[in-house]
Amino acid sequence: MNDKSELLDEIDVLIVSKQKLGLNYFLYIVFTLSFIAMFAFPKIYITEQIYFKSRNIAKLKVEYDTLKEEHKLISASVESIKFKNQILDTLF
């Protein structure tokens, strides 16, 4: 009976010590998670800002290309009008 109780006492010591996590373990987990968050959140924020800026840049580029084409058309129209005016001026 004595051997059984000693064995049970030793098993209880092992099981009880494994079940207690303690304050140090909790603080270790909290600091680890905060350290990971400290590097993860700025990266997410910067990536999001880059995405939105690139969307704005793409939108502005489309508008720029459209305005360039309109400028070409207007310039051609102005040249045509100038040519007609020069011809009409020389006729009269």
TORVEX-300075 format. One line per 8 residues: for each residue x, y, z of C-alpha. Coordinates in steps of 0.05 Angstrom, whole numbers. Layout:
// residues N
X:Y:Z  ...
***
This chain:
// residues 92
0:0:0  57:46:16  87:38:-54  20:54:-86  11:118:-47  82:140:-62  71:127:-136  5:165:-134
38:223:-97  93:227:-150  42:225:-206  2:280:-172  63:324:-167  77:315:-241  5:327:-263  -6:387:-217
59:420:-239  40:412:-313  -29:441:-302  -5:505:-271  14:555:-324  32:612:-278  39:687:-286  106:683:-322
77:640:-377  18:688:-385  65:748:-389  109:712:-439  49:699:-484  24:771:-478  92:801:-494  101:753:-553
33:771:-582  45:845:-572  113:839:-606  82:803:-666  26:855:-669  77:912:-666  107:888:-731  45:861:-765
-2:921:-759  45:974:-789  58:928:-847  -16:919:-859  -27:994:-854  29:1010:-902  7:957:-952  -64:985:-950
-40:1056:-961  3:1034:-1020  -57:998:-1050  -103:1060:-1044  -49:1106:-1071  -36:1061:-1131  -111:1060:-1145  -112:1136:-1145
-50:1138:-1190  -82:1089:-1239  -145:1132:-1241  -105:1195:-1253  -64:1161:-1307  -128:1142:-1344  -153:1214:-1339  -85:1239:-1363
-85:1193:-1423  -156:1215:-1440  -137:1288:-1435  -76:1276:-1479  -120:1245:-1533  -169:1303:-1527  -111:1351:-1534  -89:1317:-1597
-158:1321:-1627  -166:1394:-1607  -97:1411:-1634  -115:1378:-1701  -180:1417:-1702  -143:1482:-1688  -92:1468:-1742  -149:1454:-1791
-183:1519:-1773  -118:1558:-1779  -105:1527:-1847  -175:1545:-1871  -167:1616:-1845  -100:1625:-1880  -128:1601:-1945  -190:1645:-1939
-147:1704:-1920  -104:1696:-1982  -165:1690:-2027  -196:1755:-2005
***
